[in-house]
Amino acid sequence: MILPCSVLLNRRSHPLKFALGFLATLMLTGLPATAEIINVGFDHEELPTLDEGELSKLDTLQTTRLPLILSDVSPDRSRLVIATIDRLSQADWQVKILNLNTGELEDSLALEYEVLSPTIPIQWVDNETIRFVQEGLFGPWEIISLNRNTGIVSHTTVYPTEDESGEILGASPDFSRFALRVYEGDEDTIYLVSLQSLDRIEVARMPEGMAIQPPAWSANGQQVVFVTSSVEERGLYERTPFSPTLSDPVNQDALGRTPPEDNMFLQQSALKVYDLTNPEPLQLELEAIDGEGHLLAGADISPEGDRILVKYLEPGQVEGREHPTYLYPQGSYYQVYDLDGNVIETIKAPALSGPLENSGRFVDADTLIFHATVGTNRHLYVYELETSELTALPIPDGSVDFEAWRVSQDGQTLIYAFSSVTQPPELFSIPLDGSEPPTQLTDINAEVAAINNVQVNPVSFETRTGLREGFLIQPAGAAFPPQKSPIVFWQQGGPGFSMTNEFAIEVEMPFNLLPNFGISVLSVPLAGREGFGPEFYRLQADDNNFGQVDIAEGIEIASQLVSQGWSTYDQLGVTGCSYGGYYSAQAIARFPDVFAAANPQCSLLDAFTEWQLGYSSLLSYLTGLTPMEAPEVYQQISPLYSAMQIKAATMIFHGSDDFLQVDMARNFHDVIENNEVPVMMYEFEGVGHSIFDIGFQRVAAQLQIDFFRQYLGASEEASE
C-alpha cells in the first residue's frame, strides 16, 4: 500500500488566489486559507484531491515496474536473469530468473540475497550455474557462482596482499581475467590479472586527470579494449559549490575558444587494444589527434577478438564560434578495425548520427547490433558487414531500453525491454533476422495495462525553423484531431535529451498520467533535441539562440493548435521538469497570452546563478557567452527576470534539496504573486532534482491533475 504524504505549511503567508475548488481541497486538510508556499513533508496531514475510484486508478498506474536484463541468455536459450525496479522511485530491486519458454518468473532466495550490484552481464557457466563479479558490501570485490537449482553459492574474494586501494574495471566473459585499477596518487596503474595464476601484468598508467571506461573483452579474455578520456569530460555534469572561472578549460571548450591543438579533451582521447597472446600485449593504439580530430567515445570487440568497433564523436561546429567544442559534439559514426589498425568499414548513417543516444555491439565478426534514437523512437538495428546494410528490426513505435537488450548465444534471437504510451514496460523477443514480429515474454505490468486507457497519434507542425514532428496522447476514444480540447504541452529535461514514445506515469513526464484522467498531452521535440540530425541538435546553440528559438517554435505550435480548432488559448497548458520546467516558465514569461496554466517543475529560473553555481559549461555552450560578458543576454533567458509579465495560473513543484536552488523558485513565486496572478508553490522536503519518493509522487499527481482540470476546463468524465 502506498502511504500518503502530508502537507506542512511554510511560515510565509500570502492571500490565496486559487479558485474556490482548490480552496476547498486545501480546507479539507485543515490548512489555513492563506497558504501559498506549502512544504510537502512526511509528518502531517494528507492532501487528497481525487475521489476514491480515481485514487485507486492512480495507485495502480504508479505500481509500474521497469524490467532490467542482468545476464546473457543461458546456453539452452531457456532462461535469463532479470531484475525489476519501481519506475517512480528507481528502487525496490527484485531479482528473478525468467523462464523464456513459459514466461514464468522464478523466485530464488539466493539470487535476491546475492545479486546486489553485479558487473553486467552476468554469465551462465552452464544451464544451471551463473557467475558474476561485484563489489562486496564491506569493500572487497568478489567472484560469485550460484547454482539456481541447489541454491549453493561460492564466493571468491579478490583483494591485494599489499596496502593498495582500487577498483575492478571488469571481468572477461570466461572469468579467466579481470582488469584492475590501482590508485597510486598522481598516477594510477591498470593491471590485467589472471584468475588462474593470480599473476598480473601492468598494461597502462593513468596520469592524474585521466578517466577510463569499463573494458570490452573477447570471448576467451585474450583480447581487451580500453578507451580513455579526460576526467573533466567524465565529470562534466558534476556540480560544484566553487564558482567557475572563465579560463577553465571546460568553459573555454564550450565557448568555442580553444584551438584543437590546445584542447585537452581532444588531446587525451585514446583507445588501446591488448592481445595477451603476444609477448608485447599492446596491439593497437588509436588517438583522436591522429585521425580527423574526432573523439573516441566507446568501443566493442568481436567475440573472436579480431575486430574492433569504435564510436567516434564529431565536435560541435557551432555557428558564430571560432573553434569546435569537443564536450558538446554534434554527431556520431562508427568504424570497424582489425587488430593491425586497418579500417574494415566506416558506418555513417542518419540513424546513428546521434550523437549521444546510440551504441553498438558485435554479435559475431560480421554482424553488429545498434541501439539508436531516431525521431520519437528508440529502436534496434542490425548491420551486416558483408553487405554494408543497416536494417531496422520490425519493432512498433516506442522505446527499447538503453541497456536492457541481449542476444542469445547462438545469435538467432534478441531479447529486449520495451515500452510505449500504449504498452507498459515488458520484455520481448524477436528473431535477429527480423523475419517475425516481436513476442511478449513477460506480464510484469499486467494490472497497469488493464487500466491504461489512452491513445496516441503522430502529429506534425510547420515552424519558421522547419518541420516539427511529435505525438498527441489522448484519453482512449477521444476524437482525433481533437476539437477545442484541453491540451498540455510538455517538454523533456536537457536540453538535448530525446523525447520518445514511452510509458511514463510521473508528474515530470505525465504521458500516462494526465490522459488517463481526461487531459491530453502533446509531446513535440523542438530545436536542440537528439534524434533529428546534427543541425537540429545544434540549433539552440547556433547564433546563441537558447531560450529563444526553442520557445518560439513552441509558441508557433500553440498558435496552430488554436487556428486548427484543436484547442483554445484558454485550454492550453504547459509543463516539464528541469529544462522542461525552464521551458514552461520562459514560455509563460515571454509570451504571457498563449498558455492558460503552467506547472514548471525543478526549473532553471536564473541563468546568472546557474552559471556561477551549476552547469557553467552548458550555459556557455548554449549562449556562446558568459554573464560577465553579456549580462543582458543572461537576463533575457532567465524566466525570473520576466516573471512580472506572467498571466497564466502557475503551480510550481520544487525540491528543497534540488541543485537548482529552491530560493529561485520561491522568488519566482513571489513575483507572480505580487502581480495578482493565481500561483501556488509546493516545496517537497528532502527532494532533489525530480521526485523519486512514491508518496510524494502520489500527492504531486493529484495536484497536477486537479490543477489542469481547474484551469483548462477539463472534466472528470473525460477520464472514464
VEXPAMAR-151573 format. One line per 5 residues: number of its first residue (from 0); for each residue x, y, z of C-alpha. Coordinates in Angstrom, 1 decimal. Example, Ala and Ser with C-alpha at 12.3 -4.5 7.8 and 13.67 -1.06 7.14 Angstrom:
0	12.3:-4.5:7.8 | 13.7:-1.1:7.1
This chain:
0	0.0:0.0:0.0 | 1.3:3.5:-0.8 | 1.5:5.6:2.3 | 0.0:9.1:2.0 | 2.4:12.0:2.2
5	1.5:15.1:4.0 | 1.5:18.9:3.8 | 3.1:21.2:6.2 | 2.6:25.0:5.8 | 5.5:27.2:5.3
10	5.5:30.1:7.7 | 5.2:32.5:4.9 | 1.7:33.7:4.3 | 0.0:35.3:1.3 | -3.5:36.0:0.1
15	-4.9:32.9:-1.6 | -5.7:33.5:-5.2 | -6.6:30.0:-6.4 | -10.2:29.2:-7.3 | -12.7:28.1:-4.7
20	-12.5:24.4:-5.8 | -8.8:24.4:-4.9 | -9.5:26.3:-1.7 | -12.0:23.6:-0.7 | -9.3:21.0:-1.4
25	-6.9:22.7:0.9 | -9.5:23.3:3.6 | -10.2:19.5:3.7 | -6.8:19.1:5.2 | -7.3:21.8:7.8
30	-4.8:24.1:6.3 | -5.2:27.9:6.7 | -6.6:29.5:3.6 | -3.6:32.0:3.5 | -1.0:29.4:2.4
35	0.6:29.8:-1.0 | 4.1:28.2:-0.5 | 3.5:24.8:1.0 | 6.1:22.4:2.3 | 5.1:18.8:1.5
40	6.7:16.6:4.2 | 6.3:13.3:5.9 | 4.8:14.1:9.3 | 1.4:15.8:8.7 | -1.9:15.5:7.0
45	-2.7:14.1:3.6 | -3.7:16.4:0.7 | -6.3:14.5:-1.3 | -7.9:15.8:-4.4 | -9.1:12.8:-6.3
50	-12.2:10.7:-5.4 | -11.8:7.1:-4.2 | -12.2:5.5:-7.6 | -9.7:7.8:-9.3 | -7.3:7.4:-6.5
55	-7.4:3.6:-6.9 | -6.6:4.0:-10.6 | -3.7:6.3:-9.8 | -2.3:3.9:-7.3 | -2.4:1.1:-9.8
60	-0.7:3.2:-12.5 | 2.0:4.2:-10.0 | 2.9:0.5:-9.4 | 4.6:0.4:-12.8 | 7.9:-1.5:-12.8
65	10.8:-1.5:-15.1 | 12.4:-4.8:-16.3 | 16.2:-4.9:-16.4 | 18.2:-7.7:-18.1 | 21.1:-8.8:-15.9
70	22.5:-11.8:-17.7 | 23.2:-13.3:-21.1 | 20.8:-16.0:-22.3 | 21.5:-19.4:-20.9 | 23.2:-21.9:-23.4
75	19.9:-23.8:-24.0 | 18.1:-20.5:-24.6 | 15.7:-21.3:-21.7 | 16.5:-18.7:-19.0 | 17.6:-15.2:-18.3
80	18.4:-13.4:-15.0 | 16.4:-10.2:-14.8 | 15.6:-7.6:-12.2 | 12.6:-5.2:-11.8 | 12.6:-1.9:-10.1
85	9.9:0.6:-9.3 | 9.7:3.2:-12.1 | 8.9:6.1:-9.8 | 11.5:5.5:-7.0 | 14.0:3.6:-9.1
90	14.3:1.3:-6.1 | 12.8:-1.9:-4.8 | 15.3:-4.1:-6.6 | 13.8:-7.6:-7.2 | 15.9:-10.3:-8.9
95	14.2:-13.2:-10.7 | 15.0:-15.9:-13.3 | 12.8:-15.6:-16.4 | 11.8:-18.9:-18.0 | 11.9:-17.9:-21.7
100	9.7:-20.9:-22.6 | 6.8:-20.2:-20.2 | 7.2:-16.6:-19.3 | 7.3:-17.6:-15.6 | 9.4:-15.5:-13.2
105	11.1:-18.0:-10.9 | 12.0:-16.9:-7.4 | 15.3:-17.6:-5.9 | 16.3:-16.5:-2.3 | 20.0:-17.0:-3.3
110	19.6:-14.5:-6.2 | 17.7:-12.0:-4.1 | 20.4:-12.2:-1.4 | 23.5:-12.3:-3.6 | 22.8:-10.1:-6.7
115	23.3:-6.6:-5.5 | 25.3:-4.6:-8.0 | 26.8:-7.0:-10.5 | 29.1:-6.1:-13.3 | 26.7:-6.8:-16.2
120	26.2:-9.1:-17.9 | 26.0:-12.0:-15.5 | 27.4:-15.1:-17.3 | 26.0:-18.6:-17.5 | 28.7:-21.2:-16.8
125	26.2:-23.9:-17.9 | 22.4:-24.2:-17.9 | 22.2:-24.3:-14.1 | 25.0:-22.0:-12.8 | 25.6:-18.3:-13.1
130	28.8:-16.3:-12.3 | 29.4:-12.6:-11.9 | 31.6:-10.0:-10.3 | 30.5:-7.4:-7.9 | 31.9:-5.3:-5.0
135	31.0:-6.8:-1.7 | 29.0:-5.0:1.0 | 32.2:-4.3:3.0 | 34.5:-3.4:0.2 | 36.4:-6.4:-1.3
140	35.4:-7.4:-4.8 | 34.0:-10.9:-5.2 | 33.5:-13.5:-7.9 | 30.2:-15.2:-7.1 | 29.0:-18.5:-8.5
145	25.4:-19.6:-7.9 | 23.5:-22.8:-8.8 | 19.9:-22.0:-9.5 | 18.6:-25.5:-8.6 | 20.6:-26.2:-5.4
150	20.9:-22.6:-4.2 | 24.6:-23.3:-3.4 | 26.7:-20.2:-3.6 | 30.5:-19.8:-3.7 | 32.4:-16.6:-3.1
155	36.0:-15.9:-4.3 | 37.2:-12.7:-2.7 | 39.7:-10.6:-4.8 | 42.0:-8.3:-2.9 | 45.6:-7.3:-3.0
160	48.1:-8.6:-0.4 | 49.8:-5.2:-0.2 | 48.3:-2.0:1.1 | 46.6:-1.0:-2.1 | 43.2:0.5:-3.0
165	41.5:0.4:-6.3 | 38.6:-1.0:-8.3 | 37.8:-3.8:-10.7 | 37.0:-2.3:-14.1 | 35.6:-5.5:-15.5
170	36.0:-9.3:-15.9 | 36.3:-11.3:-19.1 | 33.3:-13.3:-20.2 | 35.0:-16.6:-19.3 | 36.2:-15.2:-16.0
175	39.8:-16.0:-16.8 | 40.9:-12.4:-16.2 | 39.8:-9.2:-14.8 | 41.0:-5.6:-15.2 | 42.1:-3.8:-12.0
180	42.8:-0.1:-11.5 | 45.1:0.6:-8.5 | 45.0:4.1:-7.1 | 48.6:5.5:-6.7 | 48.4:9.2:-6.1
185	49.3:11.2:-9.2 | 49.3:8.2:-11.5 | 47.1:5.1:-11.3 | 48.1:1.7:-12.7 | 45.9:-0.6:-14.8
190	46.6:-4.3:-14.4 | 45.2:-7.4:-16.1 | 45.0:-10.2:-13.6 | 44.9:-13.9:-14.4 | 42.4:-15.7:-12.1
195	44.1:-19.0:-12.7 | 47.6:-18.0:-11.7 | 46.8:-14.7:-9.9 | 49.7:-13.1:-11.8 | 49.1:-9.6:-13.0
200	50.7:-7.6:-15.8 | 50.8:-3.8:-16.0 | 49.2:-2.6:-19.2 | 48.8:1.2:-18.7 | 49.5:4.1:-16.4
205	46.8:6.7:-16.0 | 48.1:10.2:-15.2 | 46.0:12.4:-12.9 | 43.2:13.9:-14.9 | 42.5:10.8:-17.0
210	39.4:8.6:-16.9 | 38.9:5.1:-18.3 | 35.8:3.3:-19.5 | 35.0:-0.3:-18.5 | 36.9:-2.6:-20.9
215	35.4:-4.7:-23.7 | 36.7:-8.3:-23.9 | 36.8:-11.1:-26.5 | 35.0:-14.3:-25.6 | 38.2:-16.0:-24.2
220	39.6:-13.0:-22.4 | 42.7:-12.9:-24.5 | 42.0:-9.5:-26.2 | 40.7:-6.4:-24.3 | 40.0:-2.8:-25.3
225	40.2:0.3:-23.2 | 39.0:3.8:-24.0 | 40.5:6.8:-22.1 | 39.4:10.4:-21.8 | 39.8:13.5:-19.7
230	38.4:13.4:-16.2 | 36.9:16.8:-16.9 | 34.9:15.2:-19.7 | 33.7:12.4:-17.5 | 32.8:14.9:-14.7
235	31.2:17.4:-17.0 | 27.8:17.3:-15.2 | 29.1:17.2:-11.6 | 28.1:20.4:-9.9 | 30.4:22.2:-7.6
240	30.0:24.9:-4.9 | 33.0:26.7:-6.2 | 32.5:29.5:-8.7 | 33.8:28.6:-12.1 | 36.3:30.7:-13.9
245	36.2:32.0:-17.5 | 39.6:30.4:-18.1 | 38.5:27.0:-17.0 | 39.3:24.6:-20.0 | 35.7:23.2:-19.8
250	34.2:26.6:-20.3 | 36.7:27.6:-22.9 | 35.9:24.5:-24.9 | 32.1:25.1:-24.5 | 32.5:28.7:-25.7
255	34.5:27.5:-28.8 | 37.6:29.5:-27.8 | 40.2:26.7:-27.6 | 42.1:25.7:-30.8 | 42.1:21.9:-31.4
260	45.9:21.7:-30.9 | 45.5:23.1:-27.4 | 42.3:21.3:-26.5 | 42.9:18.8:-23.7 | 39.7:16.8:-24.4
265	40.9:16.1:-28.0 | 44.5:15.5:-26.9 | 43.6:13.0:-24.2 | 41.1:10.9:-26.2 | 42.6:7.5:-26.9
270	41.9:3.8:-27.4 | 44.2:0.8:-26.6 | 43.9:-2.8:-27.6 | 45.8:-5.5:-25.8 | 46.4:-9.0:-27.1
275	47.6:-11.3:-24.3 | 48.7:-14.0:-26.7 | 51.6:-11.8:-27.7 | 54.8:-11.2:-25.8 | 54.2:-7.4:-26.1
280	50.5:-7.2:-25.3 | 49.8:-3.7:-26.7 | 48.5:-4.5:-30.1 | 46.8:-1.3:-31.3 | 46.6:2.3:-30.2
285	44.4:5.0:-31.7 | 44.5:8.6:-30.7 | 41.9:11.2:-31.7 | 44.6:13.7:-32.6 | 46.0:11.3:-35.2
290	42.8:11.0:-37.2 | 40.1:13.5:-38.2 | 40.1:15.1:-34.8 | 37.0:13.3:-33.6 | 36.8:11.9:-30.0
295	36.9:8.2:-29.4 | 33.7:7.7:-27.4 | 33.5:3.9:-27.0 | 34.4:0.5:-28.3 | 33.5:-3.1:-28.5
300	35.4:-6.2:-29.7 | 34.2:-9.2:-31.6 | 33.8:-12.5:-29.8 | 36.8:-13.8:-31.7 | 38.9:-10.9:-30.7
305	40.0:-9.9:-34.2 | 37.8:-6.9:-34.9 | 37.2:-3.6:-33.0 | 34.1:-1.4:-33.3 | 34.9:2.2:-32.4
310	32.4:5.0:-31.9 | 33.5:8.5:-32.9 | 32.0:11.8:-31.9 | 32.2:14.8:-34.3 | 32.9:18.0:-32.4
315	30.2:20.7:-32.4 | 30.7:23.2:-35.1 | 28.6:26.0:-33.7 | 27.8:29.0:-35.9 | 29.4:32.1:-34.6
320	32.2:30.2:-32.7 | 35.9:30.3:-33.8 | 36.7:26.7:-32.7 | 34.8:23.5:-32.3 | 33.6:22.2:-29.0
325	34.5:18.6:-28.1 | 32.5:18.3:-24.9 | 29.3:19.1:-26.9 | 29.5:17.0:-30.0 | 27.0:17.3:-32.9
330	27.2:13.9:-34.5 | 28.5:10.3:-34.3 | 29.6:7.5:-36.6 | 31.4:4.1:-36.3 | 34.4:2.4:-37.7
335	35.4:-1.3:-37.7 | 39.2:-2.1:-37.4 | 41.3:-5.2:-37.5 | 44.0:-5.6:-34.8 | 46.6:-4.1:-37.2
340	44.7:-0.8:-37.3 | 43.2:-1.2:-40.8 | 39.8:0.2:-41.3 | 37.5:-2.5:-42.4 | 34.3:-0.5:-42.6
345	33.1:3.1:-41.9 | 29.4:3.2:-40.8 | 27.8:6.6:-41.3 | 24.0:6.5:-41.3 | 21.3:9.1:-40.2
350	20.0:6.6:-37.7 | 23.4:6.5:-36.0 | 24.2:10.2:-36.2 | 23.3:10.7:-32.5 | 25.4:12.0:-31.1
355	24.9:10.5:-27.6 | 21.9:8.1:-27.7 | 23.3:5.3:-29.7 | 25.6:2.3:-29.1 | 26.8:-0.8:-30.9
360	27.8:-4.3:-30.1 | 29.2:-7.3:-32.0 | 27.0:-10.4:-32.5 | 29.8:-12.1:-34.4 | 32.7:-11.0:-36.6
365	30.3:-10.0:-39.4 | 27.1:-8.8:-37.6 | 26.6:-5.8:-35.4 | 23.6:-4.6:-33.4 | 22.9:-0.9:-32.8
370	20.6:0.8:-30.4 | 19.6:4.3:-31.6 | 17.2:7.1:-31.1 | 15.5:8.2:-34.3 | 12.8:10.8:-34.2
375	10.5:9.9:-31.3 | 11.5:6.2:-31.2 | 14.4:4.2:-29.7 | 14.9:1.1:-31.8 | 17.3:-1.7:-32.6
380	19.2:-2.0:-35.9 | 21.2:-4.9:-37.5 | 24.3:-4.1:-39.6 | 25.9:-6.8:-41.8 | 29.5:-6.0:-42.7
385	29.3:-8.3:-45.8 | 26.6:-6.2:-47.3 | 27.1:-2.8:-45.6 | 23.4:-2.7:-44.9 | 21.7:-1.3:-41.8
390	18.3:-2.7:-41.2 | 15.7:-1.7:-38.6 | 14.1:-4.5:-36.8 | 10.3:-4.5:-37.1 | 9.6:-3.1:-33.6
395	6.5:-0.9:-33.2 | 6.6:2.8:-32.3 | 8.1:3.2:-28.8 | 11.3:2.8:-26.8 | 13.7:0.0:-26.3
400	15.6:0.4:-23.0 | 19.2:1.8:-23.5 | 20.9:-1.2:-21.8 | 18.3:-3.9:-21.4 | 18.9:-6.0:-24.6
405	20.7:-9.2:-25.1 | 21.4:-11.7:-28.0 | 21.1:-15.4:-27.4 | 24.4:-17.3:-27.6 | 23.5:-18.8:-31.0
410	23.0:-15.3:-32.4 | 19.4:-16.1:-33.5 | 17.2:-14.2:-31.0 | 17.2:-10.8:-29.5 | 15.6:-10.1:-26.1
415	14.8:-6.6:-25.1 | 12.8:-4.3:-22.7 | 10.3:-2.1:-24.4 | 7.5:0.3:-23.6 | 5.3:2.8:-25.4
420	2.4:5.1:-24.3 | 0.0:2.2:-25.0 | 2.4:-0.6:-23.8 | 3.6:-0.7:-20.2 | 7.2:-1.9:-19.9
425	7.7:-5.6:-20.6 | 10.4:-7.9:-22.1 | 10.0:-9.0:-25.7 | 11.9:-11.3:-28.1 | 12.4:-11.1:-31.9
430	14.4:-13.1:-34.4 | 17.6:-11.3:-35.3 | 16.8:-11.6:-39.0 | 13.5:-9.7:-38.4 | 11.5:-12.5:-40.0
435	8.8:-12.4:-37.4 | 7.2:-9.7:-35.2 | 8.1:-9.3:-31.5 | 6.8:-11.8:-29.0 | 5.9:-10.5:-25.5
440	7.7:-12.6:-22.8 | 6.5:-11.1:-19.5 | 3.4:-9.7:-17.9 | 5.1:-7.7:-15.2 | 2.7:-4.8:-15.6
445	-0.5:-6.7:-16.5 | -2.6:-4.8:-14.0 | -1.3:-1.5:-15.2 | -2.0:-2.4:-18.8 | -5.6:-3.3:-17.9
450	-6.4:0.2:-16.7 | -4.3:2.2:-19.1 | -6.9:3.9:-21.2 | -5.1:6.2:-23.7 | -4.5:6.6:-27.4
455	-1.6:8.1:-29.3 | -1.4:9.7:-32.8 | 1.5:11.2:-34.7 | 1.4:14.9:-35.3 | 3.5:17.5:-37.2
460	3.7:21.2:-37.4 | 5.5:23.6:-39.7 | 7.6:26.3:-38.0 | 9.8:29.0:-39.3 | 12.8:26.8:-38.5
465	11.4:23.6:-40.0 | 9.0:20.7:-39.6 | 8.5:19.6:-36.1 | 7.1:16.1:-35.5 | 5.7:14.5:-32.3
470	2.7:12.8:-30.9 | -0.5:13.6:-29.1 | -1.7:11.4:-26.2 | -5.4:11.5:-25.5 | -7.9:9.6:-23.5
475	-8.9:6.5:-25.4 | -11.9:7.1:-27.7 | -11.3:10.8:-28.0 | -11.8:12.4:-31.4 | -8.7:12.9:-33.4
480	-8.0:15.5:-34.4 | -9.4:17.0:-31.2 | -11.9:19.8:-31.2 | -11.5:22.5:-28.7 | -10.0:20.2:-26.1
485	-7.7:20.9:-23.1 | -4.1:20.1:-24.1 | -0.9:20.2:-22.0 | 2.3:20.9:-24.0 | 5.2:19.0:-22.5
490	9.0:19.3:-22.8 | 11.7:16.9:-21.6 | 14.6:17.9:-19.5 | 18.0:18.6:-21.0 | 18.1:20.3:-23.4
495	19.4:17.8:-25.8 | 17.8:14.7:-24.4 | 15.4:12.9:-26.8 | 11.6:12.9:-26.4 | 10.5:9.4:-27.3
500	7.3:7.5:-27.1 | 7.5:5.6:-23.8 | 5.3:4.6:-20.9 | 5.6:7.2:-18.1 | 3.4:7.9:-15.1
505	5.4:10.5:-13.2 | 4.4:14.2:-13.0 | 7.7:15.1:-14.6 | 6.7:13.1:-17.7 | 2.9:12.7:-17.5
510	2.3:10.7:-20.7 | 0.2:8.1:-19.0 | -0.9:10.3:-16.0 | -2.9:13.2:-17.4 | -4.5:11.4:-20.4
515	-5.8:8.7:-18.0 | -7.6:11.4:-16.2 | -9.0:13.3:-19.1 | -6.3:15.7:-20.1 | -4.3:15.3:-23.4
520	-0.6:15.7:-23.5 | 1.3:17.0:-26.6 | 5.0:16.0:-27.0 | 6.9:17.7:-29.8 | 10.7:17.7:-29.8
525	11.9:21.2:-30.5 | 15.2:22.7:-31.5 | 18.2:21.1:-29.8 | 16.8:17.5:-29.4 | 18.5:14.2:-30.2
530	17.3:12.0:-33.0 | 16.8:14.5:-35.8 | 20.3:15.1:-37.1 | 23.3:17.4:-36.3 | 21.8:20.7:-37.5
535	18.6:20.1:-35.5 | 20.6:19.1:-32.4 | 22.8:22.2:-32.6 | 20.1:24.7:-33.4 | 19.8:26.1:-29.9
540	23.5:26.9:-29.7 | 23.8:28.2:-33.3 | 24.0:32.0:-33.2 | 23.3:31.9:-29.5 | 19.6:31.0:-29.8
545	19.0:29.3:-26.5 | 15.8:30.4:-24.7 | 14.6:32.0:-27.9 | 14.3:29.6:-30.9 | 13.0:26.8:-28.8
550	10.4:28.9:-27.1 | 9.4:30.5:-30.4 | 8.8:27.1:-32.0 | 6.5:26.0:-29.2 | 4.6:29.2:-29.5
555	4.1:28.7:-33.2 | 2.8:25.2:-32.5 | 0.4:26.5:-29.8 | -0.9:29.0:-32.3 | -1.6:26.3:-34.8
560	-3.4:24.2:-32.2 | -5.8:27.1:-31.8 | -6.1:28.1:-35.5 | -6.8:24.4:-36.5 | -9.5:24.2:-33.8
565	-7.8:21.6:-31.7 | -7.9:23.8:-28.7 | -8.3:27.3:-27.5 | -5.8:29.6:-25.6 | -8.0:29.1:-22.5
570	-7.4:25.3:-22.8 | -3.6:25.2:-23.3 | -1.3:24.3:-20.5 | 2.5:23.7:-20.4 | 4.7:21.6:-18.1
575	8.0:19.9:-17.7 | 10.9:19.3:-15.3 | 14.5:20.8:-15.3 | 14.9:22.2:-18.8 | 11.2:21.3:-19.3
580	10.4:23.4:-16.3 | 12.6:26.2:-17.7 | 10.7:26.0:-20.9 | 7.4:26.2:-19.1 | 8.5:29.2:-17.1
585	10.2:31.0:-20.0 | 7.2:30.4:-22.3 | 4.6:32.0:-19.9 | 7.0:34.8:-19.1 | 7.9:35.8:-22.7
590	4.5:35.0:-24.2 | 2.0:35.7:-21.5 | -1.1:35.4:-23.6 | -0.6:31.9:-25.0 | -0.9:29.4:-22.1
595	-3.7:29.5:-19.5 | -1.9:27.4:-17.0 | 1.7:26.2:-16.3 | 3.3:23.7:-14.0 | 7.0:24.3:-14.0
600	8.9:21.7:-12.1 | 12.5:21.5:-10.8 | 13.1:24.5:-13.0 | 16.1:26.5:-14.1 | 15.0:30.1:-13.4
605	18.1:32.3:-13.0 | 20.9:31.9:-15.6 | 23.2:34.1:-13.6 | 23.1:31.8:-10.6 | 23.3:28.7:-12.7
610	26.4:29.8:-14.4 | 28.1:30.6:-11.1 | 26.9:27.5:-9.1 | 25.8:25.0:-11.7 | 26.4:23.9:-15.3
615	28.5:26.9:-16.4 | 29.8:25.0:-19.4 | 26.3:24.0:-20.6 | 25.2:27.6:-20.5 | 28.4:28.7:-22.0
620	27.8:26.3:-24.9 | 24.2:27.3:-25.4 | 24.7:31.0:-25.3 | 28.3:31.3:-26.5 | 28.8:33.9:-23.8
625	29.3:34.3:-20.1 | 27.2:36.5:-17.8 | 30.2:38.8:-17.2 | 30.4:39.5:-20.9 | 26.7:39.7:-21.8
630	24.5:40.2:-18.7 | 21.7:41.4:-20.9 | 21.6:38.0:-22.6 | 21.5:36.1:-19.3 | 18.7:38.4:-18.1
635	16.7:37.8:-21.2 | 17.0:34.0:-21.0 | 16.1:33.9:-17.2 | 12.4:33.5:-16.5 | 12.9:35.0:-13.1
640	13.5:38.5:-14.5 | 10.4:38.4:-16.8 | 8.1:36.9:-14.2 | 6.3:40.2:-13.7 | 4.7:39.6:-17.2
645	3.2:36.3:-16.4 | -0.6:36.0:-16.6 | -1.0:32.2:-16.6 | -2.1:30.4:-13.5 | 1.0:28.8:-12.2
650	1.7:25.8:-9.9 | 5.4:25.3:-9.1 | 6.9:22.0:-7.9 | 10.4:22.1:-6.4 | 12.5:20.0:-4.1
655	14.1:21.6:-1.0 | 17.4:19.8:-1.9 | 17.3:20.4:-5.6 | 20.7:21.5:-7.0 | 18.7:24.2:-8.9
660	18.3:26.4:-5.8 | 14.8:26.4:-4.3 | 15.3:30.1:-3.3 | 15.0:30.9:-7.0 | 11.7:29.1:-7.2
665	10.4:30.9:-4.1 | 11.4:34.3:-5.7 | 9.7:33.3:-8.9 | 6.5:32.5:-7.0 | 6.6:35.8:-5.1
670	7.0:37.9:-8.3 | 4.0:36.2:-9.8 | 2.0:36.5:-6.6 | 2.7:40.2:-6.3 | 1.3:40.6:-9.8
675	-2.0:39.2:-8.5 | -1.9:36.1:-10.7 | -3.1:32.7:-9.3 | 0.1:30.9:-8.1 | 0.9:28.1:-5.8
680	4.3:26.5:-4.9 | 4.8:23.1:-3.4 | 8.2:22.6:-1.9 | 8.9:18.8:-1.4 | 11.0:18.3:1.7
685	14.3:16.4:1.2 | 13.7:16.0:-2.5 | 16.4:16.7:-5.1 | 16.1:17.1:-8.8 | 12.9:15.2:-9.6
690	10.6:13.4:-7.2 | 11.7:9.8:-6.5 | 9.6:9.3:-3.4 | 6.4:7.3:-4.3 | 4.3:9.0:-1.7
695	5.3:12.5:-2.9 | 4.6:11.4:-6.5 | 1.1:10.4:-5.3 | 0.5:13.8:-3.8 | 2.0:15.7:-6.8
700	0.0:13.7:-9.3 | -3.3:14.6:-7.6 | -2.3:18.2:-7.5 | -1.3:18.2:-11.2 | -4.5:16.6:-12.3
705	-6.6:18.9:-10.2 | -4.7:22.0:-11.3 | -5.1:21.4:-15.1 | -8.7:20.3:-14.7 | -9.4:23.5:-13.0
710	-7.6:26.0:-15.2 | -8.1:24.3:-18.6 | -11.7:23.3:-18.0 | -11.1:19.5:-18.3 | -13.9:17.3:-16.9
715	-13.6:14.2:-14.8 | -15.9:12.4:-17.2 | -13.3:12.6:-19.9 | -11.1:10.2:-17.9 | -13.8:7.5:-17.7
